[in-house]
Amino acid sequence: MFYAKKLTAEEAKQLGVDTWEPWVGEPNKGTWNVEEQEVFYVTDGEVFITVDGEEYHITKDWVVSLEKDLVCEWDCPNFLNKNYKINHEIKLK
């Protein structure tokens, strides 16, 4: 399963994204085999993720959930700052 949504400030606060582990990525491109379920929230930058032939443009304030064993294409043209959690499901009210 792949899930992506732009969050409001209230939704981001509700999920506690500021308490998740920070990560900074350099420009890169390639196939990503997701080894463990991951949820991440973009704090700055952008990434293009292609799942089953459909491309998603993920930018600041988006949350993404990637299931374990998902294979997707990852294209980060500049940089990406994200906060992430492993083996975590998001629940939005």
C-alpha positions in Angstrom: 0.0 0.0 0.0 1.1 3.5 -0.8 -0.6 6.5 0.9 0.3 10.2 0.4 -1.5 13.3 1.6 -0.7 17.0 2.1 -1.4 17.7 5.8 -2.7 20.8 7.5 -0.7 22.2 10.5 -3.3 20.7 12.8 -3.0 17.2 11.2 0.8 17.3 11.4 0.6 18.3 15.1 -1.9 15.5 15.8 0.5 13.0 14.3 3.5 14.4 16.2 5.7 14.6 13.1 8.1 16.9 14.9 9.0 14.1 17.3 9.9 11.7 14.4 13.5 10.9 13.4 15.0 13.6 11.1 16.7 12.6 7.8 18.4 14.7 5.1 18.9 13.2 1.7 21.1 14.3 -1.2 19.9 14.2 -4.8 19.5 10.6 -6.0 17.4 8.4 -8.2 16.7 4.7 -8.3 14.6 1.8 -7.2 13.7 1.6 -3.6 12.8 -1.8 -2.0 11.1 -0.8 1.3 12.4 -3.3 3.9 10.2 -2.1 6.8 7.0 -0.1 6.8 7.9 3.6 6.9 5.9 6.7 7.4 7.6 10.0 6.6 6.7 13.7 6.6 8.5 16.2 4.3 9.8 19.3 6.1 11.6 20.7 3.0 12.5 19.7 -0.5 10.8 17.4 -2.9 10.8 13.8 -4.3 9.0 12.1 -7.1 7.8 8.6 -6.2 6.5 6.2 -8.8 4.3 3.3 -7.7 2.7 0.9 -10.2 3.3 3.4 -13.0 1.8 6.4 -11.2 4.0 9.3 -10.3 3.5 11.3 -7.1 5.2 14.7 -6.6 5.8 14.9 -2.8 6.7 18.3 -1.3 6.7 20.1 2.0 3.9 19.2 4.4 3.1 15.9 2.7 3.0 12.6 4.7 3.7 9.3 2.9 3.2 5.8 4.1 5.1 3.0 2.4 4.3 -0.6 3.2 6.9 -3.3 3.8 8.1 -5.0 0.6 6.8 -2.2 -1.6 9.0 -1.5 -4.7 8.9 2.0 -6.0 11.0 4.4 -8.1 12.6 7.3 -6.1 13.7 10.5 -7.8 15.0 13.2 -5.6 16.2 16.0 -7.9 17.7 18.4 -5.3 17.4 17.5 -1.7 14.9 16.1 0.8 14.5 16.8 4.5 12.0 14.5 6.2 11.0 13.2 9.6 10.2 9.5 9.6 9.1 6.5 11.7 9.6 2.9 11.0 6.9 0.3 11.6 4.3 3.0 12.4 0.8 3.4 11.0 -0.7 6.9 10.8 -4.2 7.6 11.9 -5.9 10.9 11.0 -9.2 12.0 12.5 
